[in-house]
Amino acid sequence: MNAIFYKLRTGIHWNALPKSLGASSTVHDRFQEWQNAGVFKQMWQTGVIKYDEVKGIEWEWQIIDACITKSPLGGEATGPNPVDRAKSGTKRSLLTDGRGVPLGLVVAGSNRHDMKLTESTLESTIVERPPVTEEAPQEKNGQTQL
């Protein structure tokens, strides 16, 4: 796990992992296995639940932002990048609470318009959204929902 976190934090290639962290092929194999088993999603969900218990998720306001990144190896969630000569790319649409804690994420082809990802980004919330009440209103389309 330390080797995986090191790779994700530094952005180095799998083959460039320091030998002290283990064989790069083994680390990559574990990463793939754990990704397919949902380990990282469960870690994210557990972290958000713990954050909610300690600090409290800011449900009154949420923010959605998206960015386009290169994806030279392709994959299911790629498309022609409209700002990079139609090279293969992805768009990540991220939902955060009012304090910037990530609550949801959608990855799609970079040619998808942000508005087309809004609904799926809202639905990707990793924890259950509390019901809207007068004491706990939420924003939707710029309007307070009660």
N, C-alpha and C positions, 0 to 999 in steps of 0.2 A: 504494500500500500504506500509506503514511503517513496518508493521509486516512481509509482504512478503520480503521486502528488508532485514530486520533483519535476517530472516530465511536463505535467500540466502547468505548473507554476513558471517554469523556465521557457517552455516552448521548443526545447531541443528535439532533435530526431530521436526515435527509439534507439537506434544503433549508437547514439552518442551518450547514452546513460553511463555514468561512472560504474566501473566494474564492482565497486564496493556495494552498490545497490542491487546487484544480481545480474543475471544474464538478460540482455535486452529482449531476446526472443521469449523467454519465460515471463518477463514482466508484461510484455505486449499480449501474450496468450491470456494471462490472468485478467488484464484489462478488458479484453474482448469477452471473456467468460462472465465477468462481473457486470459488464455493460449489458449483455444479453439477459442476465438474470435479474436486472433491475436494482442491483446493489447501490449504485450511485444515486438513483432516483429516491430510493428508500432513505439514504443518508441525508439527501436534501430535504425530504419531507420531515424527517425526524428533527433536523436542525431548525426548520421553520416552526414546527410545533413547540420546540423548546424555547425558541425566541419569543413566540406568542405568550408562553407561560411567564417568562421573565420580564419582557419589555412590553409586549402587546403589539400585534399587527395593526398598523394604521389603515383601517378599512375605509375610513371616510373618503380618503383620496388615494387613487392608484395612478400610476404612470405607465404608459406603453411607449416603448421606443424600439426602433429597428435599425440594424446595420447590415450592410452588404459586405461579404468577405469572399475572397477567392476560394475556389474549390477545384484545383487542377486535376484531382483524381476522380472527380465526378461522384456519382452516387444517386440515390433516389431523390433527395431533396436539393437538386441543383437545377439551374436554368441559365439561359444566356444573360450575362450581366449587362444591363443597359448602360452602365457608366464605364465599362472596361472592354470595349470592342467586342462585345458578345461572348467573351470568354466564360467558361463555366464558373458559376458562383452560387452562393447560398445567401439567404436573408434570414437573420435571426430576429425574431420579434419577442421582446422581453417585457413582462409585466412585473412591476415592483409596487410595494406599498408606499405610503407617503414618505417613508424614511429611506427608501432605496433598497429594501430587502427583496430579493427576487422571489416572486410567487408563481410565475408561470413562464413558459417558453415554448415557442413554435419555430421550427426550422423549415424553410421552404425554398424554392428556386428564387434566385435573385431578381427574376423578372416579375415576381408577384408584387402588386401594389400594396402598400401598407394597409389601406382600408380593407382589402380582401382578407387580411390576416387578423383583423381586429377581433372578430367573434371567436375564432379558434384560439387566439391568445388569451382572451378572457376565460374561455372554457378550460384552458390548460392549467388553471390554478391548482397547485400541488396539495393544498389543504382546503377543507370545506369552508366556504364563505358563510359567515353567520347570517341569520335572517335580518332583514332591514326593519328597524323599529324607529319610533320617534326619538328614542334616546340614542340610537346608533344609526343615523342616516348614512346613505352612500350616494355618491355621484354617479350619474349615468347621462351621457350626452350633454354634459354641462348643467344638468338639472338635478337638484337634490331629490332623492327618492325616499319616500316614507312608506 
